[in-house]
Amino acid sequence: MWRALFILLPLLVLFVFALVFGAHNKMVIPVNFIAAQKDMTVASLLGIFLGIGFFFGALSMTLSYSREKLRNRRLRKALAKQKH
């Protein structure tokens, strides 16, 4: 319960901060991609990069967690094998 609170509370704060920031920054800036250029607001650009960062962070943590679960399972099997 506490772990979920410690994860969701900072995300909620970041979301509110992004909403306030977006409400005050309506400026349009040009964004150059490799083959094209697009005009975007600062708030939408911030939202896109925040989403991309969250995705890669969650992916990294999921892979790390899965690797540790697999390592723990292997160690438990080895320990059970040694006991018998």
C-alpha positions, -999 to +999 in steps of 0.1 A: +000+000+000+027+025+010+048+015-020+020+023-044+014+057-026+051+066-029+050+058-066+017+074-075+021+106-054+051+119-073+034+110-106+003+129-096+025+159-086+043+158-120+009+156-138-005+186-120+028+205-127+025+196-164-011+208-164-002+242-148+028+246-170+007+238-201-020+263-191+006+291-189+027+283-219+008+285-252+039+295-271+044+275-304+079+265-313+093+247-344+105+212-338+130+198-364+128+161-370+152+142-393+130+146-424+103+171-414+095+201-392+064+206-371+052+234-349+042+223-314+034+240-281+059+239-253+033+221-231+027+193-257+064+189-262+069+186-225+041+160-223+056+139-251+091+139-235+077+132-200+057+102-215+087+089-233+108+091-202+082+074-181+079+046-207+117+040-208+119+042-170+091+017-165+106-006-192+140-005-175+125-012-140+104-041-154+134-057-171+155-053-139+127-067-117+122-097-141+159-104-141+161-104-103+130-127-100+146-152-124+179-150-104+160-156-072+141-185-086+174-201-098+190-196-063+160-212-046+162-242-069+199-246-062+193-243-024+165-269-025+187-292-045+215-289-019+191-296+010+182-330-005 
